[in-house]
Amino acid sequence: MSPTVDVGLEEFRASLKGKGIEVVGERRFSDRKATYFEVGNNKTSLDLVIPDEFFADLPATKQYQTDLRDWVLWLQKRIGNHDAKSFINRNGIAVSLEITWPPQRYGTEISLHAQVKAIDTGQIAKIYVCIFDPHWLQLQGKPFLKHKAFFSATRQALDDGILTFYRESEHPHALQRVDFRPEPPPSQCDDEKVRMFIAHKVYWLGFKTSDQQTETWICDPWDDEYLGVDIRSLKQNAQLLKAAGLIALDASSEYATAQDKLILAMTEASSPDRPSWQIGFTPNRL
């Protein structure tokens, strides 16, 4: 590696350390001039690959420094979740995404293999996420947006209902294709849907993956963009859920835990042939 890359790497590591984030794993992809990182804490982590050119330009490029600062602040809050790789869609389908790095080039597209695991059933969908060259070129110099793109494409696939989940021992050999497509700004979700989203997120990503005391970050910018709302709307709707006795909030109103009323409502809504994410909450429950 060149001295300029080394300087950028040290700045990257220092930015993480300054926010109490650990580099859990690190390895070089020398043939790709990139470095793999697993970053997080003693509870959970995320992983991604960052090219040398980003580190080489980082010390002298203000935009890269801003991108890094914003991502580190996001990561610091994301790893406050029980599992930083888990997320939920508008229909309340909760999954975790395990990525196999690095991405591979096939002709005019970039492909990345991943496994999607449904939190409610434990079943999996093995996928490969494809990003075509025009979109990939738009993400050049933006490693954190590339990382986000793979998660966004998977959530789009869940929304479209194109993923088929299997028991791990029964999954076909062939992977399921998922195409990344930049979406126009989403239509704004109404408040009731936002509250349903938050309630399901706190239940599935907090209580169901751990226990009732487990906090879930409910002000993730990835979610407000996905829902077409702002952080203020997420906080206000979370506070309404708190007033209804469904969740408890920390002092910042950014982390929530499931309360007895939410757990009971979700449990009552479940049945062997109709999981609770299909039912949601009726307005009078909110």
DRENVEXLUM-503039 format. One record per atom (N, C-alpha, C): y negated, x, z negated; residue number from 0. Coordinates in steps of 0.001 Angstrom, whole numbers, m for minus. Example, Ala and Ser with C-alpha at 12.3 -4.5 7.8 and 13.67 -1.06 7.14 Angstrom:
BEGIN
5690; 13190; m7800; 0
4500; 12300; m7800; 0
3300; 13200; m7800; 0
2250; 12850; m7080; 1
1060; 13670; m7140; 1
m30; 12900; m7870; 1
***
This chain:
BEGIN
1193; 836; 0; 0
0; 0; 0; 0
m1252; 877; 0; 0
m2319; 357; 598; 1
m3560; 1111; 649; 1
m4283; 1009; m687; 1
m5192; 1956; m971; 2
m5958; 1901; m2225; 2
m6749; 609; m2374; 2
m7266; 56; m1269; 3
m8041; m1185; m1365; 3
m7165; m2360; m1790; 3
m5900; m2364; m1326; 4
m4966; m3417; m1753; 4
m4681; m3275; m3246; 4
m4510; m2050; m3708; 5
m4251; m1808; m5133; 5
m5401; m2314; m5995; 5
m6626; m2101; m5538; 6
m7801; m2564; m6294; 6
m7796; m4086; m6375; 6
m7514; m4737; m5250; 7
m7461; m6199; m5237; 7
m6356; m6751; m6112; 7
m5203; m6088; m6103; 8
m4096; m6509; m6960; 8
m4474; m6435; m8430; 8
m5150; m5369; m8804; 9
m5565; m5230; m10203; 9
m6576; m6303; m10585; 9
m7466; m6648; m9665; 10
m8432; m7727; m9935; 10
m7700; m9058; m10101; 10
m6689; m9289; m9280; 11
m5888; m10507; m9374; 11
m5184; m10586; m10726; 11
m4519; m9504; m11114; 12
m3797; m9491; m12391; 12
m4765; m9672; m13566; 12
m5939; m9035; m13480; 13
m6923; m9151; m14555; 13
m7440; m10585; m14680; 13
m7612; m11267; m13547; 14
m8069; m12663; m13573; 14
m7061; m13554; m14278; 14
m5765; m13314; m14009; 15
m4721; m14084; m14683; 15
m4692; m13786; m16177; 15
m4715; m12514; m16502; 16
m4638; m12107; m17909; 16
m5804; m12657; m18705; 16
m6986; m12727; m18067; 17
m8169; m13233; m18753; 17
m8052; m14682; m19173; 17
m7153; m15430; m18537; 18
m6925; m16838; m18884; 18
m5584; m17042; m19575; 18
m4988; m15947; m20044; 19
m3736; m16059; m20785; 19
m2540; m16401; m19932; 19
m2601; m16090; m18636; 20
m1500; m16384; m17715; 20
m698; m15112; m17480; 20
599; m15207; m17582; 21
1471; m14049; m17433; 21
1991; m13927; m16005; 21
2178; m12693; m15547; 22
2922; m12440; m14318; 22
4388; m12329; m14733; 22
5124; m13405; m14524; 23
6516; m13479; m14962; 23
7418; m12654; m14051; 23
7098; m12655; m12759; 24
7880; m11898; m11789; 24
6998; m11439; m10645; 24
7356; m10315; m10052; 25
6571; m9769; m8945; 25
7484; m8889; m8095; 25
7402; m9051; m6780; 26
8152; m8159; m5898; 26
7465; m8075; m4530; 26
7643; m6931; m3897; 27
7024; m6672; m2610; 27
7889; m7176; m1462; 27
7239; m7743; m454; 28
7858; m7978; 844; 28
7210; m6977; 1798; 28
7718; m5751; 1784; 29
7086; m4666; 2532; 29
7022; m4960; 4024; 29
8077; m5617; 4554; 30
8095; m5895; 5986; 30
7049; m6922; 6383; 30
6560; m7677; 5401; 31
5562; m8707; 5680; 31
4177; m8346; 5147; 31
4101; m7187; 4488; 32
2839; m6765; 3876; 32
2285; m7871; 2984; 32
3109; m8273; 2037; 33
2759; m9345; 1115; 33
3489; m9127; m202; 33
3035; m9825; m1240; 34
3637; m9725; m2569; 34
3966; m11111; m3096; 34
5163; m11234; m3637; 35
5600; m12470; m4295; 35
5237; m12405; m5773; 35
4693; m13504; m6279; 36
4364; m13607; m7701; 36
4967; m14878; m8293; 36
5498; m14755; m9491; 37
5803; m15901; m10340; 37
4874; m15803; m11527; 37
4043; m16816; m11720; 38
2988; m16748; m12736; 38
3043; m17985; m13619; 38
2776; m17802; m14910; 39
2804; m18932; m15818; 39
2770; m18504; m17263; 39
3619; m19140; m18069; 40
3705; m18822; m19492; 40
5178; m18827; m19902; 40
5435; m18856; m21202; 41
6831; m18804; m21643; 41
7547; m20144; m21496; 41
6833; m21158; m20982; 42
7405; m22495; m20836; 42
7658; m22866; m19377; 42
6731; m22548; m18503; 43
6839; m22957; m17108; 43
6075; m21985; m16223; 43
6307; m22087; m14924; 44
5664; m21155; m13992; 44
5602; m21753; m12596; 44
4772; m21141; m11754; 45
4704; m21429; m10334; 45
4879; m20120; m9584; 45
5317; m20205; m8327; 46
5440; m18981; m7549; 46
4784; m19156; m6183; 46
4353; m18035; m5617; 47
3714; m18029; m4302; 47
3711; m16615; m3762; 47
3398; m16499; m2464; 48
3307; m15200; m1800; 48
1870; m15015; m1315; 48
1313; m13829; m1589; 49
m63; m13528; m1203; 49
m63; m12282; m311; 49
m684; m12362; 876; 50
m667; m11214; 1795; 50
m1588; m10089; 1339; 50
m1270; m8874; 1784; 51
m2073; m7699; 1433; 51
m3526; m7847; 1874; 51
m3744; m8503; 3017; 52
m5104; m8596; 3537; 52
m6021; m9344; 2570; 52
m5467; m10296; 1830; 53
m6282; m11002; 841; 53
m6719; m10041; m260; 53
m5782; m9234; m760; 54
m6118; m8292; m1827; 54
m7056; m7195; m1329; 54
m6872; m6765; m86; 55
m7727; m5721; 467; 55
m9182; m6178; 554; 55
m9377; m7468; 870; 56
m10733; m7996; 1039; 56
m11309; m8610; m233; 56
m10461; m8839; m1224; 57
m10893; m9535; m2434; 57
m12089; m8886; m3131; 57
m12108; m7566; m3376; 58
m13218; m6990; m4148; 58
m14588; m7170; m3507; 58
m14641; m7319; m2169; 59
m15933; m7379; m1485; 59
m16217; m8739; m846; 59
m15358; m9725; m1065; 60
m15514; m11024; m412; 60
m15750; m12114; m1459; 60
m16959; m12636; m1501; 61
m17309; m13624; m2529; 61
m16467; m14888; m2424; 61
m16175; m15319; m1186; 62
m15384; m16538; m1030; 62
m13987; m16357; m1613; 62
m13377; m15199; m1389; 63
m12059; m14925; m1958; 63
m12127; m14904; m3482; 63
m13198; m14336; m4022; 64
m13356; m14286; m5477; 64
m13507; m15693; m6043; 64
m14258; m16535; m5345; 65
m14417; m17931; m5776; 65
m13088; m18674; m5695; 65
m12360; m18470; m4599; 66
m11061; m19131; m4436; 66
m10107; m18718; m5557; 66
m10103; m17432; m5880; 67
m9229; m16937; m6944; 67
m9630; m17531; m8291; 67
m10919; m17533; m8581; 68
m11385; m18078; m9859; 68
m10997; m19547; m9999; 68
m11221; m20333; m8955; 69
m10907; m21762; m9010; 69
m9401; m21985; m9166; 69
m8604; m21187; m8460; 70
m7154; m21349; m8549; 70
m6640; m20973; m9930; 70
m7170; m19906; m10518; 71
m6737; m19482; m11852; 71
m7072; m20559; m12880; 71
m8249; m21169; m12769; 72
m8625; m22255; m13685; 72
m7687; m23448; m13512; 72
m7343; m23754; m12246; 73
m6391; m24844; m11978; 73
m5022; m24507; m12566; 73
m4563; m23283; m12318; 74
m3239; m22866; m12793; 74
m3165; m22903; m14312; 74
m4224; m22478; m14980; 75
m4248; m22470; m16443; 75
m3964; m23865; m16998; 75
m4484; m24897; m16333; 76
m4255; m26264; m16798; 76
m2913; m26802; m16315; 76
m2531; m26420; m15123; 77
m1266; m26917; m14573; 77
m82; m26469; m15424; 77
m123; m25242; m15923; 78
999; m24766; m16733; 78
957; m25325; m18149; 78
m7; m26202; m18423; 79
28; m26970; m19657; 79
1036; m28101; m19588; 79
1514; m28402; m18371; 80
2578; m29397; m18195; 80
3923; m28815; m18621; 80
4857; m29694; m18860; 81
6207; m29225; m19200; 81
6817; m28448; m18043; 81
6594; m28938; m16808; 82
7104; m28267; m15617; 82
5994; m28256; m14574; 82
5470; m27069; m14286; 83
4341; m26948; m13358; 83
4729; m27286; m11927; 83
6025; m27323; m11621; 84
6475; m27593; m10255; 84
6744; m29074; m10006; 84
6533; m29906; m11009; 85
6808; m31334; m10873; 85
5539; m32099; m10515; 85
5725; m33187; m9780; 86
4596; m34052; m9435; 86
5127; m35450; m9159; 86
4213; m36376; m8905; 87
4579; m37769; m8717; 87
3781; m38332; m7548; 87
4311; m39357; m6875; 88
3554; m39955; m5781; 88
3040; m41330; m6186; 88
2392; m42019; m5253; 89
1754; m43306; m5573; 89
2773; m44360; m5986; 89
4011; m44215; m5542; 90
5051; m45181; m5896; 90
5753; m44842; m7199; 90
5279; m43791; m7880; 91
5869; m43419; m9152; 91
7138; m42611; m9016; 91
7418; m42059; m7820; 92
8599; m41217; m7640; 92
8265; m39827; m8147; 92
8969; m39380; m9161; 93
8715; m38084; m9789; 93
9750; m37078; m9338; 93
9287; m35917; m8882; 94
10189; m34877; m8385; 94
9698; m33511; m8826; 94
10579; m32539; m8735; 95
10192; m31140; m8876; 95
10502; m30441; m7553; 95
9692; m29429; m7223; 96
9826; m28726; m5952; 96
10104; m27253; m6207; 96
11263; m26800; m5750; 97
11659; m25402; m5900; 97
11610; m24760; m4515; 97
10686; m23806; m4337; 98
10451; m23190; m3031; 98
11214; m21876; m2924; 98
11754; m21621; m1738; 99
12386; m20334; m1438; 99
11419; m19519; m585; 99
10836; m18488; m1167; 100
9864; m17653; m448; 100
10586; m16476; 205; 100
10007; m15865; 1240; 101
8742; m16194; 1899; 101
8951; m17183; 3042; 101
7854; m17687; 3629; 102
7975; m18521; 4827; 102
8464; m17700; 6016; 102
9084; m18389; 6955; 103
9627; m17729; 8149; 103
8939; m18279; 9387; 103
8784; m17422; 10393; 104
8225; m17880; 11667; 104
9342; m18202; 12649; 104
9221; m19390; 13276; 105
10127; m19802; 14343; 105
9259; m20294; 15503; 105
9080; m19452; 16500; 106
8259; m19840; 17643; 106
6821; m20085; 17241; 106
6364; m21321; 17425; 107
4961; m21657; 17152; 107
4770; m22347; 15805; 107
5743; m22221; 14920; 108
5586; m22860; 13617; 108
6081; m21958; 12495; 108
5539; m22210; 11320; 109
5938; m21528; 10097; 109
6805; m22491; 9299; 109
7924; m21993; 8797; 110
8864; m22845; 8074; 110
9170; m22250; 6708; 110
9266; m23116; 5719; 111
9575; m22692; 4358; 111
10650; m23601; 3790; 111
11739; m23015; 3295; 112
12825; m23802; 2713; 112
12493; m24168; 1264; 112
12933; m25356; 859; 113
12672; m25811; m500; 113
13711; m26849; m904; 113
13785; m27082; m2202; 114
14662; m28133; m2733; 114
13830; m29087; m3569; 114
13955; m30368; m3259; 115
13260; m31418; m4002; 115
14270; m32093; m4911; 115
13960; m32169; m6197; 116
14889; m32782; m7156; 116
14240; m34009; m7777; 116
14908; m35156; m7662; 117
14412; m36391; m8262; 117
14623; m36354; m9771; 117
13551; m36568; m10518; 118
13633; m36449; m11969; 118
14450; m37585; m12574; 118
14416; m38772; m11952; 119
15136; m39896; m12561; 119
16643; m39805; m12372; 119
17110; m39337; m11214; 120
18547; m39332; m10933; 120
19165; m37938; m10942; 120
18348; m36895; m10800; 121
18874; m35541; m10695; 121
19384; m35208; m9309; 121
19306; m36155; m8370; 122
19744; m35889; m7012; 122
18731; m35020; m6278; 122
19171; m34390; m5186; 123
18314; m33434; m4504; 123
18194; m33748; m3014; 123
17111; m33224; m2429; 124
16928; m33225; m981; 124
16565; m31800; m588; 124
17382; m31187; 249; 125
17092; m29835; 731; 125
16280; m29955; 2014; 125
15127; m29309; 2041; 126
14180; m29515; 3130; 126
13698; m28181; 3702; 126
13091; m28256; 4872; 127
12282; m27141; 5356; 127
10949; m27723; 5819; 127
9882; m27181; 5265; 128
8532; m27650; 5550; 128
7971; m26825; 6705; 128
7489; m27499; 7748; 129
6987; m26822; 8941; 129
5479; m27008; 9070; 129
4799; m25912; 9348; 130
3360; m25949; 9619; 130
3142; m25307; 10985; 130
2583; m26062; 11921; 131
2355; m25549; 13263; 131
1193; m24560; 13278; 131
1213; m23683; 14283; 132
239; m22594; 14369; 132
m1216; m23019; 14194; 132
m1696; m24065; 14875; 133
m3119; m24407; 14705; 133
m3491; m24664; 13245; 133
m2602; m25358; 12523; 134
m2861; m25632; 11108; 134
m2697; m24372; 10270; 134
m1690; m23549; 10619; 135
m1462; m22316; 9866; 135
m2641; m21365; 10012; 135
m3196; m21294; 11212; 136
m4344; m20414; 11450; 136
m5556; m20866; 10637; 136
m5695; m22175; 10457; 137
m6798; m22685; 9640; 137
m6657; m22288; 8173; 137
m5434; m21928; 7778; 138
m5176; m21545; 6386; 138
m5172; m20026; 6188; 138
m5448; m19267; 7247; 139
m5490; m17820; 7124; 139
m6564; m17404; 6124; 139
m6213; m16450; 5262; 140
m7152; m16010; 4236; 140
m7267; m16972; 3076; 140
m6393; m17989; 3051; 141
m6449; m19013; 2004; 141
m5052; m19210; 1403; 141
m4537; m18205; 706; 142
m3152; m18292; 209; 142
m2928; m19428; m770; 142
m3962; m19812; m1507; 143
m3783; m20874; m2502; 143
m3735; m22246; m1823; 143
m4454; m22396; m704; 144
m4365; m23634; 61; 144
m3037; m23721; 802; 144
m2486; m22570; 1217; 145
m1156; m22576; 1824; 145
m122; m23095; 820; 145
m223; m22599; m405; 146
684; m23037; m1471; 146
574; m24536; m1673; 146
m656; m25023; m1733; 147
m894; m26458; m1907; 147
m337; m27255; m731; 147
m433; m26706; 487; 148
3; m27425; 1683; 148
1483; m27782; 1625; 148
2312; m26886; 1083; 149
3746; m27170; 1003; 149
4023; m28310; 20; 149
3288; m28354; m1082; 150
3427; m29463; m2022; 150
2927; m30765; m1402; 150
1780; m30692; m704; 151
1202; m31892; m87; 151
2137; m32471; 967; 151
2749; m31599; 1772; 152
3669; m32072; 2807; 152
4866; m32786; 2188; 152
5350; m32272; 1064; 153
6493; m32901; 392; 153
6099; m34265; m164; 153
4899; m34356; m723; 154
4449; m35653; m1244; 154
4237; m36648; m102; 154
3736; m36172; 1045; 155
3613; m37042; 2214; 155
4976; m37584; 2632; 155
5985; m36706; 2599; 156
7335; m37126; 2989; 156
7872; m38190; 2026; 156
7589; m38043; 744; 157
7992; m39060; m231; 157
7291; m40383; 57; 157
5991; m40309; 347; 158
5238; m41521; 668; 158
5815; m42235; 1889; 158
6228; m41430; 2883; 159
6755; m41989; 4130; 159
8204; m42452; 4002; 159
8847; m42112; 2890; 160
10223; m42536; 2665; 160
11232; m41874; 3590; 160
10948; m40638; 4028; 161
11834; m39994; 5004; 161
12853; m39053; 4363; 161
12761; m38850; 3053; 162
13714; m37959; 2395; 162
14919; m38746; 1887; 162
16094; m38170; 2100; 163
17322; m38751; 1567; 163
17852; m37835; 478; 163
18110; m38404; m694; 164
18576; m37626; m1837; 164
20091; m37785; m2005; 164
20728; m36674; m2386; 165
22171; m36642; m2561; 165
22515; m35971; m3888; 165
23723; m36253; m4371; 166
24260; m35392; m5421; 166
24369; m33980; m4843; 166
24138; m32990; m5674; 167
24089; m31619; m5162; 167
25377; m31235; m4443; 167
26512; m31687; m4978; 168
27807; m31329; m4375; 168
28056; m32043; m3058; 168
27242; m33087; m2765; 169
27485; m33892; m1569; 169
26415; m33707; m501; 169
25442; m32828; m738; 170
24349; m32684; 222; 170
24878; m32081; 1528; 170
24525; m32662; 2680; 171
24950; m32083; 3966; 171
24422; m30660; 4126; 171
25053; m29915; 4999; 172
24633; m28538; 5245; 172
23239; m28488; 5869; 172
22954; m29429; 6754; 173
21671; m29430; 7460; 173
20520; m29764; 6513; 173
19406; m29054; 6681; 174
18208; m29332; 5902; 174
17402; m30450; 6563; 174
16637; m31151; 5759; 175
15796; m32225; 6262; 175
14407; m31671; 6599; 175
13932; m31991; 7792; 176
12658; m31460; 8266; 176
11489; m32258; 7689; 176
10453; m31524; 7248; 177
9220; m32130; 6767; 177
8068; m31431; 7480; 177
7254; m32185; 8193; 178
6115; m31609; 8906; 178
4839; m31769; 8088; 178
4114; m30665; 7946; 179
2795; m30741; 7327; 179
1809; m31287; 8345; 179
1023; m32259; 7912; 180
m26; m32780; 8775; 180
m1282; m33002; 7939; 180
m2354; m32325; 8300; 181
m3606; m32565; 7566; 181
m3994; m34030; 7705; 181
m4235; m34640; 6582; 182
m4558; m36064; 6590; 182
m6060; m36267; 6527; 182
m6578; m37345; 7140; 183
m7978; m37699; 6907; 183
m8165; m38068; 5448; 183
m9394; m38071; 4948; 184
m9611; m38449; 3539; 184
m8914; m39768; 3225; 184
m8112; m39820; 2159; 185
m7352; m41039; 1858; 185
m8268; m42180; 1436; 185
m7792; m43403; 1676; 186
m8536; m44557; 1179; 186
m8464; m44551; m345; 186
m9526; m44975; m974; 187
m9604; m44915; m2431; 187
m8655; m45921; m3063; 187
m7852; m45448; m4001; 188
m6991; m46347; m4767; 188
m7847; m47181; m5716; 188
m7475; m48441; m5905; 189
m8203; m49238; m6886; 189
m7778; m48823; m8290; 189
m8529; m49268; m9274; 190
m8314; m48815; m10646; 190
m6922; m49141; m11158; 190
m6396; m50305; m10769; 191
m5068; m50678; m11256; 191
m4011; m49672; m10768; 191
m4117; m49266; m9496; 192
m3163; m48298; m8957; 192
m3330; m46931; m9602; 192
m4581; m46577; m9903; 193
m4821; m45298; m10584; 193
m4173; m45315; m11963; 193
m4311; m46423; m12679; 194
m3700; m46525; m14008; 194
m2178; m46492; m13916; 194
m1629; m47150; m12915; 195
m176; m47105; m12723; 195
283; m45670; m12462; 195
m480; m44962; m11633; 196
m147; m43578; m11312; 196
m147; m42729; m12585; 196
m1191; m42851; m13381; 197
m1301; m42050; m14608; 197
m173; m42401; m15575; 197
73; m43695; m15759; 198
1112; m44125; m16700; 198
2482; m43589; m16296; 198
2808; m43703; m15022; 199
4096; m43192; m14546; 199
4155; m41674; m14672; 199
3051; m41007; m14392; 200
3037; m39541; m14492; 200
3298; m39099; m15925; 200
2638; m39720; m16879; 201
2809; m39340; m18282; 201
4237; m39641; m18747; 201
4775; m40768; m18304; 202
6140; m41143; m18705; 202
7167; m40183; m18110; 202
7107; m39983; m16782; 203
8152; m39205; m16116; 203
7999; m37703; m16321; 203
6782; m37183; m16206; 204
6590; m35733; m16282; 204
6446; m35233; m17707; 204
6216; m36158; m18638; 205
6120; m35771; m20040; 205
7345; m36215; m20822; 205
7396; m37519; m21139; 206
8459; m38043; m21996; 206
9855; m37826; m21405; 206
10059; m38207; m20139; 207
11407; m38167; m19577; 207
11911; m36748; m19318; 207
11010; m35813; m19064; 208
11453; m34437; m18831; 208
11522; m33621; m20107; 208
10949; m34170; m21206; 209
10972; m33420; m22464; 209
11086; m34365; m23646; 209
9938; m34773; m24209; 210
9957; m35699; m25336; 210
8592; m36360; m25470; 210
8449; m37209; m26490; 211
7229; m38003; m26633; 211
6014; m37154; m26983; 211
6208; m35991; m27542; 212
5082; m35139; m27923; 212
4595; m34258; m26767; 212
5267; m34308; m25630; 213
4929; m33429; m24505; 213
3701; m33931; m23767; 213
2716; m33051; m23639; 214
1470; m33404; m22960; 214
1605; m33233; m21448; 214
898; m34102; m20717; 215
838; m34027; m19256; 215
m617; m33993; m18827; 215
m943; m33071; m17928; 216
m2312; m32957; m17420; 216
m2563; m34084; m16433; 216
m3500; m34970; m16761; 217
m3730; m36146; m15926; 217
m5029; m36043; m15118; 217
m5661; m34868; m15120; 218
m6913; m34671; m14360; 218
m6757; m33571; m13317; 218
m5600; m33491; m12700; 219
m5318; m32478; m11691; 219
m6112; m32790; m10417; 219
m6935; m31854; m9908; 220
m7687; m32096; m8671; 220
m6797; m32426; m7475; 220
m5541; m31916; m7465; 221
m4615; m32299; m6392; 221
m4395; m33809; m6399; 221
m4360; m34411; m7582; 222
m4117; m35849; m7684; 222
m5352; m36660; m7318; 222
m6538; m36216; m7764; 223
m7710; m37039; m7444; 223
m7969; m37037; m5937; 223
m7692; m35900; m5279; 224
m7824; m35855; m3818; 224
m6791; m36761; m3163; 224
m5588; m36723; m3665; 225
m4494; m37542; m3121; 225
m4775; m39035; m3290; 225
m5345; m39414; m4412; 226
m5619; m40822; m4708; 226
m6948; m41298; m4130; 226
m7783; m40358; m3667; 227
m9086; m40733; m3124; 227
m10093; m41117; m4189; 227
m9949; m40537; m5381; 228
m10885; m40810; m6478; 228
m11411; m39484; m7012; 228
m12228; m39551; m8060; 229
m12725; m38320; m8664; 229
m12174; m38181; m10082; 229
m12452; m37024; m10689; 230
m11949; m36759; m12041; 230
m12482; m37788; m13035; 230
m13724; m38205; m12847; 231
m14307; m39221; m13740; 231
m13480; m40497; m13730; 231
m13028; m40926; m12542; 232
m12206; m42136; m12444; 232
m10870; m41948; m13152; 232
m10257; m40769; m12981; 233
m8990; m40504; m13665; 233
m9168; m40587; m15178; 233
m10244; m39974; m15679; 234
m10469; m39982; m17130; 234
m10731; m41394; m17645; 234
m11562; m42154; m16940; 235
m11878; m43505; m17404; 235
m10642; m44396; m17422; 235
m9826; m44295; m16387; 236
m8619; m45118; m16356; 236
m7616; m44667; m17409; 236
m7571; m43368; m17679; 237
m6723; m42874; m18767; 237
m7204; m43419; m20105; 237
m8509; m43483; m20278; 238
m9064; m44013; m21528; 238
m8762; m45498; m21690; 238
m8686; m46234; m20575; 239
m8276; m47635; m20641; 239
m6810; m47757; m21048; 239
m5989; m46860; m20532; 240
m4580; m46849; m20946; 240
m4454; m46518; m22431; 240
m5317; m45638; m22890; 241
m5327; m45323; m24322; 241
m5724; m46550; m25138; 241
m6771; m47252; m24686; 242
m7228; m48450; m25402; 242
m6139; m49520; m25445; 242
m5291; m49542; m24417; 243
m4192; m50511; m24373; 243
m2994; m50064; m25195; 243
m3082; m48861; m25780; 244
m1999; m48375; m26628; 244
m826; m47784; m25878; 244
m1025; m47471; m24585; 245
78; m46944; m23776; 245
187; m45426; m23833; 245
m940; m44747; m23939; 246
m931; m43286; m23999; 246
m1895; m42825; m25099; 246
m1750; m41577; m25492; 247
m2710; m40916; m26375; 247
m3319; m39765; m25593; 247
m4578; m39469; m25862; 248
m5284; m38401; m25157; 248
m5713; m37313; m26122; 248
m5796; m36082; m25609; 249
m6348; m35006; m26424; 249
m7874; m35109; m26435; 249
m8550; m34185; m27090; 250
m10007; m34253; m27245; 250
m10739; m34181; m25909; 250
m10129; m33519; m24921; 251
m10772; m33379; m23617; 251
m10532; m34575; m22700; 251
m9651; m35469; m23091; 252
m9208; m36601; m22253; 252
m8564; m36133; m20953; 252
m8033; m34906; m20940; 253
m7375; m34381; m19740; 253
m5858; m34305; m19888; 253
m5365; m34334; m21124; 254
m3922; m34282; m21361; 254
m3511; m35531; m22129; 254
m2373; m36089; m21729; 255
m1923; m37346; m22330; 255
m470; m37250; m22768; 255
m140; m38034; m23773; 256
1247; m38186; m24208; 256
1616; m39662; m24189; 256
2876; m39950; m23963; 257
3365; m41331; m23904; 257
3465; m41910; m25305; 257
3003; m43136; m25461; 258
3132; m43847; m26726; 258
4286; m44856; m26666; 258
4647; m45389; m27833; 259
5806; m46285; m27914; 259
5703; m47436; m26921; 259
4511; m47994; m26773; 260
4329; m49163; m25911; 260
4666; m48827; m24454; 260
4255; m47647; m24003; 261
4568; m47228; m22635; 261
6068; m46982; m22473; 261
6653; m46296; m23421; 262
8081; m45981; m23335; 262
8920; m47252; m23312; 262
8572; m48206; m24154; 263
9314; m49463; m24194; 263
9133; m50256; m22911; 263
7886; m50292; m22384; 264
7635; m51042; m21151; 264
8417; m50459; m19987; 264
8438; m49137; m19889; 265
9173; m48501; m18800; 265
10684; m48690; m18974; 265
11162; m48641; m20210; 266
12590; m48819; m20462; 266
13024; m50238; m20138; 266
12210; m51208; m20534; 267
12528; m52607; m20258; 267
12509; m52901; m18764; 267
11644; m52188; m18037; 268
11533; m52430; m16601; 268
12702; m51849; m15823; 268
13455; m50955; m16452; 269
14544; m50266; m15751; 269
15832; m51075; m15795; 269
16608; m50916; m14738; 270
17957; m51482; m14701; 270
18770; m50586; m13785; 270
20090; m50630; m13868; 271
20915; m49719; m13047; 271
20629; m49808; m11557; 271
20272; m51015; m11069; 272
20057; m51159; m9626; 272
18589; m51234; m9240; 272
17695; m51100; m10226; 273
16264; m51153; m9901; 273
15502; m50258; m10858; 273
15302; m48981; m10495; 274
14611; m48066; m11396; 274
13165; m48473; m11619; 274
12611; m48015; m12733; 275
11304; m48487; m13170; 275
10185; m48142; m12214; 275
10342; m47071; m11423; 276
9242; m46734; m10532; 276
9054; m47779; m9439; 276
10051; m48635; m9219; 277
9908; m49684; m8227; 277
9136; m50881; m8775; 277
9044; m50974; m10067; 278
8468; m52158; m10688; 278
7022; m51924; m11102; 278
6767; m50819; m11795; 279
5417; m50522; m12242; 279
4995; m51427; m13379; 279
3672; m51551; m13541; 280
3114; m52372; m14604; 280
2330; m53525; m14040; 280
2510; m54674; m14639; 281
1671; m55809; m14255; 281
329; m55655; m14935; 281
m749; m56217; m14361; 282
m2085; m56020; m14917; 282
m2203; m56353; m16400; 282
m1485; m57410; m16870; 283
m1635; m57780; m18277; 283
m1047; m56749; m19215; 283
m198; m55837; m18688; 284
336; m54775; m19521; 284
m666; m53634; m19653; 284
m1686; m53624; m18816; 285
m2694; m52578; m18877; 285
m3931; m53067; m19608; 285
***
